[in-house]
Amino acid sequence: MLDTTKQSDPAPPQDQPCPRREEPRGCLFALSQPPLMIFLAVIGSLLLMASLHDLLLL
């Protein structure tokens, strides 16, 4: 069966490079920020201390 649909946007010519778009930064960029890593380390240490307190002292 033939595909008879028409494309709405033709392909750009090969001699002209297509313009580059800025890609949005992802989650790994956000995790590399020092304030976020400090915050996560503090929260993680508080959770670790609370779990150790429950396991060992109660």
All heavy atoms as TSV, in Angstrom:
chain	resi	resn	atom	element	x	y	z
A	1	MET	N	N	0.850	-1.174	0.000
A	1	MET	CA	C	0.000	0.000	0.000
A	1	MET	C	C	0.898	1.239	0.000
A	1	MET	O	O	1.885	1.306	0.714
A	1	MET	CB	C	-0.900	-0.032	1.221
A	1	MET	CG	C	-1.828	1.137	1.308
A	1	MET	SD	S	-2.952	0.933	2.679
A	1	MET	CE	C	-4.385	0.497	1.780
A	2	LEU	N	N	0.531	2.221	-0.796
A	2	LEU	CA	C	1.334	3.421	-0.917
A	2	LEU	C	C	1.010	4.409	0.194
A	2	LEU	O	O	-0.145	4.544	0.611
A	2	LEU	CB	C	1.082	4.091	-2.259
A	2	LEU	CG	C	1.545	3.315	-3.496
A	2	LEU	CD1	C	1.104	4.036	-4.756
A	2	LEU	CD2	C	3.032	3.141	-3.458
A	3	ASP	N	N	2.044	5.092	0.659
A	3	ASP	CA	C	1.850	6.127	1.665
A	3	ASP	C	C	1.588	7.440	0.935
A	3	ASP	O	O	2.472	7.990	0.277
A	3	ASP	CB	C	3.084	6.240	2.547
A	3	ASP	CG	C	2.876	7.214	3.680
A	3	ASP	OD1	O	1.718	7.559	3.971
A	3	ASP	OD2	O	3.888	7.628	4.294
A	4	THR	N	N	0.376	7.957	1.021
A	4	THR	CA	C	0.009	9.145	0.265
A	4	THR	C	C	-0.095	10.392	1.135
A	4	THR	O	O	-0.599	11.402	0.684
A	4	THR	CB	C	-1.334	8.918	-0.442
A	4	THR	OG1	O	-2.318	8.595	0.548
A	4	THR	CG2	C	-1.239	7.793	-1.453
A	5	THR	N	N	0.378	10.326	2.385
A	5	THR	CA	C	0.309	11.506	3.239
A	5	THR	C	C	1.374	12.505	2.814
A	5	THR	O	O	2.463	12.144	2.373
A	5	THR	CB	C	0.524	11.131	4.712
A	5	THR	OG1	O	1.783	10.486	4.830
A	5	THR	CG2	C	-0.575	10.216	5.197
A	6	LYS	N	N	1.053	13.774	2.939
A	6	LYS	CA	C	1.989	14.833	2.560
A	6	LYS	C	C	2.657	15.368	3.825
A	6	LYS	O	O	2.014	15.576	4.844
A	6	LYS	CB	C	1.248	15.960	1.851
A	6	LYS	CG	C	0.680	15.536	0.521
A	6	LYS	CD	C	0.026	16.698	-0.179
A	6	LYS	CE	C	-0.541	16.253	-1.502
A	6	LYS	NZ	N	-1.172	17.347	-2.216
A	7	GLN	N	N	3.958	15.621	3.705
A	7	GLN	CA	C	4.683	16.187	4.834
A	7	GLN	C	C	4.381	17.670	4.944
A	7	GLN	O	O	4.319	18.386	3.943
A	7	GLN	CB	C	6.183	15.995	4.665
A	7	GLN	CG	C	6.646	14.577	4.864
A	7	GLN	CD	C	8.150	14.475	4.739
A	7	GLN	OE1	O	8.753	15.258	4.043
A	7	GLN	NE2	N	8.716	13.500	5.416
A	8	SER	N	N	4.221	18.133	6.166
A	8	SER	CA	C	3.930	19.554	6.356
A	8	SER	C	C	5.206	20.393	6.365
A	8	SER	O	O	5.192	21.550	6.007
A	8	SER	CB	C	3.160	19.760	7.657
A	8	SER	OG	O	3.949	19.319	8.747
A	9	ASP	N	N	6.328	19.800	6.764
A	9	ASP	CA	C	7.586	20.535	6.784
A	9	ASP	C	C	8.636	19.748	6.005
A	9	ASP	O	O	9.054	18.686	6.427
A	9	ASP	CB	C	8.047	20.806	8.209
A	9	ASP	CG	C	8.114	19.544	9.045
A	9	ASP	OD1	O	7.509	18.536	8.648
A	9	ASP	OD2	O	8.785	19.582	10.081
A	10	PRO	N	N	9.071	20.278	4.872
A	10	PRO	CA	C	10.057	19.553	4.072
A	10	PRO	C	C	11.421	19.562	4.760
A	10	PRO	O	O	11.714	20.394	5.616
A	10	PRO	CB	C	10.088	20.333	2.753
A	10	PRO	CG	C	9.621	21.693	3.117
A	10	PRO	CD	C	8.654	21.520	4.251
A	11	ALA	N	N	12.272	18.639	4.385
A	11	ALA	CA	C	13.610	18.548	4.961
A	11	ALA	C	C	14.440	19.747	4.517
A	11	ALA	O	O	14.297	20.231	3.396
A	11	ALA	CB	C	14.276	17.258	4.520
A	12	PRO	N	N	15.327	20.255	5.393
A	12	PRO	CA	C	16.165	21.400	4.994
A	12	PRO	C	C	17.198	20.956	3.959
A	12	PRO	O	O	17.594	19.796	3.920
A	12	PRO	CB	C	16.833	21.822	6.296
A	12	PRO	CG	C	16.797	20.619	7.158
A	12	PRO	CD	C	15.562	19.871	6.766
A	13	PRO	N	N	17.639	21.870	3.124
A	13	PRO	CA	C	18.676	21.521	2.135
A	13	PRO	C	C	19.959	21.097	2.838
A	13	PRO	O	O	20.270	21.565	3.930
A	13	PRO	CB	C	18.882	22.811	1.340
A	13	PRO	CG	C	17.796	23.732	1.741
A	13	PRO	CD	C	17.190	23.242	2.992
A	14	GLN	N	N	20.725	20.225	2.202
A	14	GLN	CA	C	21.922	19.682	2.824
A	14	GLN	C	C	23.052	20.695	2.909
A	14	GLN	O	O	23.926	20.571	3.765
A	14	GLN	CB	C	22.391	18.449	2.053
A	14	GLN	CG	C	21.432	17.291	2.129
A	14	GLN	CD	C	21.284	16.770	3.549
A	14	GLN	OE1	O	22.189	16.867	4.351
A	14	GLN	NE2	N	20.123	16.235	3.849
A	15	ASP	N	N	23.097	21.719	2.056
A	15	ASP	CA	C	24.204	22.669	2.092
A	15	ASP	C	C	24.051	23.687	3.213
A	15	ASP	O	O	25.011	24.346	3.583
A	15	ASP	CB	C	24.349	23.381	0.744
A	15	ASP	CG	C	23.052	24.058	0.309
A	15	ASP	OD1	O	22.008	23.771	0.912
A	15	ASP	OD2	O	23.101	24.863	-0.633
A	16	GLN	N	N	22.867	23.832	3.797
A	16	GLN	CA	C	22.659	24.752	4.909
A	16	GLN	C	C	22.522	23.954	6.197
A	16	GLN	O	O	21.623	23.124	6.319
A	16	GLN	CB	C	21.404	25.581	4.699
A	16	GLN	CG	C	21.463	26.482	3.491
A	16	GLN	CD	C	20.155	27.215	3.308
A	16	GLN	OE1	O	19.204	26.990	4.043
A	16	GLN	NE2	N	20.095	28.089	2.320
A	17	PRO	N	N	23.403	24.187	7.173
A	17	PRO	CA	C	23.250	23.458	8.442
A	17	PRO	C	C	22.038	23.968	9.210
A	17	PRO	O	O	21.696	25.144	9.166
A	17	PRO	CB	C	24.548	23.768	9.190
A	17	PRO	CG	C	25.013	25.062	8.613
A	17	PRO	CD	C	24.542	25.075	7.170
A	18	CYS	N	N	21.363	23.062	9.858
A	18	CYS	CA	C	20.195	23.469	10.634
A	18	CYS	C	C	20.665	24.182	11.907
A	18	CYS	O	O	21.708	23.854	12.466
A	18	CYS	CB	C	19.320	22.263	10.971
A	18	CYS	SG	S	20.173	20.993	11.898
A	19	PRO	N	N	19.940	25.194	12.375
A	19	PRO	CA	C	20.364	25.932	13.573
A	19	PRO	C	C	20.293	25.041	14.808
A	19	PRO	O	O	19.386	24.231	14.967
A	19	PRO	CB	C	19.359	27.089	13.657
A	19	PRO	CG	C	18.182	26.614	12.884
A	19	PRO	CD	C	18.696	25.696	11.816
A	20	ARG	N	N	21.273	25.198	15.684
A	20	ARG	CA	C	21.323	24.385	16.900
A	20	ARG	C	C	20.448	25.028	17.964
A	20	ARG	O	O	20.457	26.234	18.153
A	20	ARG	CB	C	22.751	24.289	17.397
A	20	ARG	CG	C	23.625	23.572	16.392
A	20	ARG	CD	C	24.864	23.146	17.014
A	20	ARG	NE	N	24.532	22.201	18.069
A	20	ARG	CZ	C	25.344	21.302	18.556
A	20	ARG	NH1	N	26.541	21.214	18.076
A	20	ARG	NH2	N	24.979	20.494	19.519
A	21	ARG	N	N	19.707	24.182	18.653
A	21	ARG	CA	C	18.856	24.665	19.724
A	21	ARG	C	C	19.538	24.392	21.053
A	21	ARG	O	O	20.280	23.434	21.196
A	21	ARG	CB	C	17.503	23.958	19.713
A	21	ARG	CG	C	16.701	24.247	18.473
A	21	ARG	CD	C	15.394	23.538	18.539
A	21	ARG	NE	N	15.640	22.100	18.752
A	21	ARG	CZ	C	14.694	21.197	18.899
A	21	ARG	NH1	N	13.451	21.560	18.864
A	21	ARG	NH2	N	14.982	19.935	19.089
A	22	GLU	N	N	19.268	25.236	22.020
A	22	GLU	CA	C	19.773	25.011	23.378
A	22	GLU	C	C	18.981	23.882	24.009
A	22	GLU	O	O	17.758	23.936	24.073
A	22	GLU	CB	C	19.616	26.280	24.217
A	22	GLU	CG	C	20.564	27.392	23.817
A	22	GLU	CD	C	21.991	27.077	24.235
A	22	GLU	OE1	O	22.182	26.426	25.276
A	22	GLU	OE2	O	22.901	27.480	23.502
A	23	GLU	N	N	19.673	22.845	24.454
A	23	GLU	CA	C	18.990	21.733	25.103
A	23	GLU	C	C	18.794	22.064	26.579
A	23	GLU	O	O	19.669	22.645	27.210
A	23	GLU	CB	C	19.806	20.454	24.964
A	23	GLU	CG	C	19.897	19.970	23.532
A	23	GLU	CD	C	20.589	18.634	23.442
A	23	GLU	OE1	O	20.809	18.018	24.502
A	23	GLU	OE2	O	20.901	18.226	22.331
A	24	PRO	N	N	17.641	21.709	27.129
A	24	PRO	CA	C	17.428	21.977	28.556
A	24	PRO	C	C	18.360	21.109	29.399
A	24	PRO	O	O	18.682	19.986	29.045
A	24	PRO	CB	C	15.968	21.594	28.782
A	24	PRO	CG	C	15.643	20.660	27.668
A	24	PRO	CD	C	16.501	21.061	26.507
A	25	ARG	N	N	18.802	21.675	30.508
A	25	ARG	CA	C	19.686	20.927	31.384
A	25	ARG	C	C	18.878	19.930	32.185
A	25	ARG	O	O	17.772	20.198	32.603
A	25	ARG	CB	C	20.425	21.882	32.314
A	25	ARG	CG	C	21.327	22.820	31.547
A	25	ARG	CD	C	22.033	23.733	32.496
A	25	ARG	NE	N	22.761	24.744	31.780
A	25	ARG	CZ	C	24.075	24.705	31.604
A	25	ARG	NH1	N	24.767	23.696	32.052
A	25	ARG	NH2	N	24.684	25.671	30.962
A	26	GLY	N	N	19.454	18.766	32.403
A	26	GLY	CA	C	18.715	17.690	33.032
A	26	GLY	C	C	18.976	17.567	34.512
A	26	GLY	O	O	19.505	18.461	35.173
A	27	CYS	N	N	18.609	16.427	35.041
A	27	CYS	CA	C	18.682	16.182	36.478
A	27	CYS	C	C	20.129	16.085	36.952
A	27	CYS	O	O	20.443	16.487	38.071
A	27	CYS	CB	C	17.921	14.901	36.804
A	27	CYS	SG	S	17.857	14.531	38.550
A	28	LEU	N	N	21.022	15.552	36.136
A	28	LEU	CA	C	22.412	15.427	36.567
A	28	LEU	C	C	23.051	16.790	36.765
A	28	LEU	O	O	23.919	16.955	37.624
A	28	LEU	CB	C	23.207	14.605	35.548
A	28	LEU	CG	C	22.846	13.134	35.500
A	28	LEU	CD1	C	23.656	12.445	34.412
A	28	LEU	CD2	C	23.103	12.477	36.835
A	29	PHE	N	N	22.645	17.782	35.981
A	29	PHE	CA	C	23.155	19.133	36.197
A	29	PHE	C	C	22.670	19.675	37.535
A	29	PHE	O	O	23.425	20.315	38.266
A	29	PHE	CB	C	22.716	20.058	35.069
A	29	PHE	CG	C	23.127	21.482	35.285
A	29	PHE	CD1	C	24.430	21.867	35.070
A	29	PHE	CD2	C	22.208	22.429	35.707
A	29	PHE	CE1	C	24.820	23.175	35.277
A	29	PHE	CE2	C	22.592	23.735	35.915
A	29	PHE	CZ	C	23.896	24.112	35.701
A	30	ALA	N	N	21.421	19.405	37.877
A	30	ALA	CA	C	20.878	19.897	39.144
A	30	ALA	C	C	21.565	19.219	40.328
A	30	ALA	O	O	21.808	19.847	41.362
A	30	ALA	CB	C	19.373	19.664	39.203
A	31	LEU	N	N	21.895	17.931	40.201
A	31	LEU	CA	C	22.541	17.220	41.303
A	31	LEU	C	C	23.990	17.634	41.485
A	31	LEU	O	O	24.580	17.360	42.522
A	31	LEU	CB	C	22.464	15.712	41.074
A	31	LEU	CG	C	21.108	15.083	41.343
A	31	LEU	CD1	C	21.164	13.602	41.013
A	31	LEU	CD2	C	20.712	15.270	42.794
A	32	SER	N	N	24.588	18.281	40.490
A	32	SER	CA	C	25.981	18.680	40.623
A	32	SER	C	C	26.132	20.020	41.344
A	32	SER	O	O	27.249	20.484	41.528
A	32	SER	CB	C	26.629	18.766	39.237
A	32	SER	OG	O	26.052	19.828	38.506
A	33	GLN	N	N	25.047	20.631	41.724
A	33	GLN	CA	C	25.120	21.918	42.407
A	33	GLN	C	C	25.501	21.717	43.873
A	33	GLN	O	O	24.896	20.904	44.569
A	33	GLN	CB	C	23.783	22.640	42.313
A	33	GLN	CG	C	23.328	22.888	40.898
A	33	GLN	CD	C	24.338	23.688	40.118
A	33	GLN	OE1	O	24.815	24.710	40.591
A	33	GLN	NE2	N	24.679	23.243	38.943
A	34	PRO	N	N	26.485	22.443	44.395
A	34	PRO	CA	C	26.939	22.248	45.775
A	34	PRO	C	C	25.866	22.478	46.848
A	34	PRO	O	O	25.801	21.688	47.794
A	34	PRO	CB	C	28.089	23.249	45.921
A	34	PRO	CG	C	28.575	23.458	44.537
A	34	PRO	CD	C	27.380	23.340	43.654
A	35	PRO	N	N	25.014	23.520	46.764
A	35	PRO	CA	C	24.017	23.672	47.835
A	35	PRO	C	C	23.047	22.498	47.919
A	35	PRO	O	O	22.679	22.069	49.015
A	35	PRO	CB	C	23.273	24.958	47.461
A	35	PRO	CG	C	24.216	25.713	46.623
A	35	PRO	CD	C	24.991	24.698	45.872
A	36	LEU	N	N	22.664	21.962	46.787
A	36	LEU	CA	C	21.759	20.823	46.795
A	36	LEU	C	C	22.441	19.597	47.387
A	36	LEU	O	O	21.839	18.849	48.159
A	36	LEU	CB	C	21.257	20.524	45.384
A	36	LEU	CG	C	20.309	19.331	45.252
A	36	LEU	CD1	C	19.040	19.583	46.058
A	36	LEU	CD2	C	19.988	19.055	43.817
A	37	MET	N	N	23.707	19.387	47.052
A	37	MET	CA	C	24.426	18.235	47.591
A	37	MET	C	C	24.623	18.375	49.098
A	37	MET	O	O	24.536	17.387	49.835
A	37	MET	CB	C	25.779	18.083	46.886
A	37	MET	CG	C	25.648	17.677	45.447
A	37	MET	SD	S	24.705	16.170	45.223
A	37	MET	CE	C	25.805	14.982	45.930
A	38	ILE	N	N	24.868	19.581	49.579
A	38	ILE	CA	C	24.997	19.790	51.029
A	38	ILE	C	C	23.673	19.514	51.713
A	38	ILE	O	O	23.611	18.844	52.752
A	38	ILE	CB	C	25.505	21.220	51.319
A	38	ILE	CG1	C	26.942	21.368	50.817
A	38	ILE	CG2	C	25.410	21.554	52.798
A	38	ILE	CD1	C	27.453	22.791	50.854
A	39	PHE	N	N	22.584	20.002	51.144
A	39	PHE	CA	C	21.259	19.767	51.706
A	39	PHE	C	C	20.948	18.273	51.751
A	39	PHE	O	O	20.471	17.755	52.770
A	39	PHE	CB	C	20.208	20.515	50.873
A	39	PHE	CG	C	18.802	20.197	51.247
A	39	PHE	CD1	C	18.251	20.705	52.411
A	39	PHE	CD2	C	18.025	19.383	50.441
A	39	PHE	CE1	C	16.945	20.411	52.760
A	39	PHE	CE2	C	16.726	19.082	50.779
A	39	PHE	CZ	C	16.185	19.600	51.949
A	40	LEU	N	N	21.217	17.561	50.655
A	40	LEU	CA	C	20.945	16.131	50.630
A	40	LEU	C	C	21.834	15.374	51.609
A	40	LEU	O	O	21.395	14.388	52.218
A	40	LEU	CB	C	21.129	15.585	49.211
A	40	LEU	CG	C	20.092	16.054	48.184
A	40	LEU	CD1	C	20.451	15.522	46.809
A	40	LEU	CD2	C	18.702	15.639	48.584
A	41	ALA	N	N	23.072	15.822	51.784
A	41	ALA	CA	C	23.964	15.169	52.745
A	41	ALA	C	C	23.459	15.375	54.172
A	41	ALA	O	O	23.515	14.451	54.996
A	41	ALA	CB	C	25.378	15.714	52.594
A	42	VAL	N	N	22.965	16.560	54.488
A	42	VAL	CA	C	22.441	16.828	55.836
A	42	VAL	C	C	21.201	15.983	56.095
A	42	VAL	O	O	21.070	15.349	57.155
A	42	VAL	CB	C	22.139	18.340	56.008
A	42	VAL	CG1	C	21.330	18.606	57.265
A	42	VAL	CG2	C	23.432	19.124	56.028
A	43	ILE	N	N	20.288	15.935	55.140
A	43	ILE	CA	C	19.078	15.131	55.296
A	43	ILE	C	C	19.433	13.655	55.429
A	43	ILE	O	O	18.880	12.933	56.268
A	43	ILE	CB	C	18.116	15.374	54.116
A	43	ILE	CG1	C	17.640	16.825	54.098
A	43	ILE	CG2	C	16.923	14.427	54.173
A	43	ILE	CD1	C	16.866	17.243	55.316
A	44	GLY	N	N	20.366	13.187	54.604
A	44	GLY	CA	C	20.785	11.794	54.675
A	44	GLY	C	C	21.434	11.449	56.006
A	44	GLY	O	O	21.192	10.377	56.569
A	45	SER	N	N	22.255	12.356	56.529
A	45	SER	CA	C	22.896	12.075	57.819
A	45	SER	C	C	21.867	12.082	58.953
A	45	SER	O	O	21.978	11.287	59.893
A	45	SER	CB	C	24.012	13.085	58.086
A	45	SER	OG	O	23.484	14.385	58.182
A	46	LEU	N	N	20.879	12.958	58.879
A	46	LEU	CA	C	19.828	12.952	59.899
A	46	LEU	C	C	19.029	11.654	59.851
A	46	LEU	O	O	18.705	11.078	60.901
A	46	LEU	CB	C	18.902	14.154	59.708
A	46	LEU	CG	C	19.482	15.520	60.075
A	46	LEU	CD1	C	18.492	16.616	59.713
A	46	LEU	CD2	C	19.842	15.575	61.545
A	47	LEU	N	N	18.709	11.184	58.662
A	47	LEU	CA	C	17.997	9.911	58.540
A	47	LEU	C	C	18.853	8.749	59.036
A	47	LEU	O	O	18.343	7.832	59.696
A	47	LEU	CB	C	17.587	9.674	57.087
A	47	LEU	CG	C	16.437	10.534	56.569
A	47	LEU	CD1	C	16.263	10.324	55.072
A	47	LEU	CD2	C	15.165	10.218	57.312
A	48	LEU	N	N	20.139	8.786	58.754
A	48	LEU	CA	C	21.041	7.733	59.217
A	48	LEU	C	C	21.144	7.728	60.735
A	48	LEU	O	O	21.081	6.668	61.370
A	48	LEU	CB	C	22.417	7.911	58.584
A	48	LEU	CG	C	23.482	6.900	59.003
A	48	LEU	CD1	C	23.107	5.522	58.488
A	48	LEU	CD2	C	24.834	7.323	58.504
A	49	MET	N	N	21.270	8.904	61.340
A	49	MET	CA	C	21.353	8.974	62.807
A	49	MET	C	C	20.053	8.502	63.454
A	49	MET	O	O	20.083	7.795	64.469
A	49	MET	CB	C	21.683	10.404	63.254
A	49	MET	CG	C	23.109	10.797	62.960
A	49	MET	SD	S	23.644	12.323	63.737
A	49	MET	CE	C	22.408	13.472	63.260
A	50	ALA	N	N	18.917	8.862	62.858
A	50	ALA	CA	C	17.643	8.430	63.426
A	50	ALA	C	C	17.472	6.913	63.309
A	50	ALA	O	O	17.003	6.261	64.251
A	50	ALA	CB	C	16.493	9.141	62.707
A	51	SER	N	N	17.886	6.341	62.187
A	51	SER	CA	C	17.743	4.888	62.035
A	51	SER	C	C	18.702	4.139	62.953
A	51	SER	O	O	18.341	3.109	63.535
A	51	SER	CB	C	17.958	4.485	60.589
A	51	SER	OG	O	19.279	4.787	60.195
A	52	LEU	N	N	19.918	4.648	63.109
A	52	LEU	CA	C	20.860	4.007	64.019
A	52	LEU	C	C	20.377	4.112	65.478
A	52	LEU	O	O	20.555	3.186	66.273
A	52	LEU	CB	C	22.237	4.608	63.878
A	52	LEU	CG	C	22.978	4.238	62.592
A	52	LEU	CD1	C	24.306	4.982	62.515
A	52	LEU	CD2	C	23.187	2.756	62.499
A	53	HIS	N	N	19.776	5.244	65.827
A	53	HIS	CA	C	19.243	5.413	67.167
A	53	HIS	C	C	18.128	4.395	67.433
A	53	HIS	O	O	18.058	3.790	68.497
A	53	HIS	CB	C	18.721	6.845	67.336
A	53	HIS	CG	C	18.090	7.093	68.667
A	53	HIS	ND1	N	16.734	6.927	68.870
A	53	HIS	CD2	C	18.600	7.497	69.853
A	53	HIS	CE1	C	16.448	7.216	70.124
A	53	HIS	NE2	N	17.577	7.569	70.745
A	54	ASP	N	N	17.247	4.216	66.436
A	54	ASP	CA	C	16.159	3.240	66.595
A	54	ASP	C	C	16.684	1.808	66.700
A	54	ASP	O	O	16.189	1.010	67.479
A	54	ASP	CB	C	15.185	3.342	65.421
A	54	ASP	CG	C	14.299	4.572	65.521
A	54	ASP	OD1	O	14.282	5.203	66.591
A	54	ASP	OD2	O	13.630	4.898	64.517
A	55	LEU	N	N	17.693	1.498	65.894
A	55	LEU	CA	C	18.202	0.118	65.868
A	55	LEU	C	C	19.031	-0.229	67.100
A	55	LEU	O	O	18.944	-1.337	67.641
A	55	LEU	CB	C	19.021	-0.114	64.608
A	55	LEU	CG	C	18.246	-0.241	63.311
A	55	LEU	CD1	C	19.219	-0.304	62.137
A	55	LEU	CD2	C	17.371	-1.458	63.343
A	56	LEU	N	N	19.851	0.687	67.542
A	56	LEU	CA	C	20.843	0.365	68.560
A	56	LEU	C	C	20.439	0.775	69.970
A	56	LEU	O	O	20.837	0.114	70.936
A	56	LEU	CB	C	22.186	1.019	68.203
A	56	LEU	CG	C	22.772	0.578	66.851
A	56	LEU	CD1	C	24.031	1.368	66.558
A	56	LEU	CD2	C	23.033	-0.911	66.833
A	57	LEU	N	N	19.702	1.836	70.126
A	57	LEU	CA	C	19.444	2.360	71.464
A	57	LEU	C	C	18.035	2.069	71.958
A	57	LEU	O	O	17.781	2.154	73.150
A	57	LEU	CB	C	19.712	3.858	71.516
A	57	LEU	CG	C	21.161	4.244	71.224
A	57	LEU	CD1	C	21.307	5.761	71.219
A	57	LEU	CD2	C	22.100	3.633	72.226
A	58	LEU	N	N	17.112	1.771	71.086
A	58	LEU	CA	C	15.733	1.519	71.558
A	58	LEU	C	C	15.443	0.039	71.638
A	58	LEU	O	O	15.995	-0.790	71.036
A	58	LEU	CB	C	14.725	2.199	70.628
A	58	LEU	CG	C	14.739	3.721	70.658
A	58	LEU	CD1	C	13.693	4.267	69.697
A	58	LEU	CD2	C	14.474	4.244	72.056
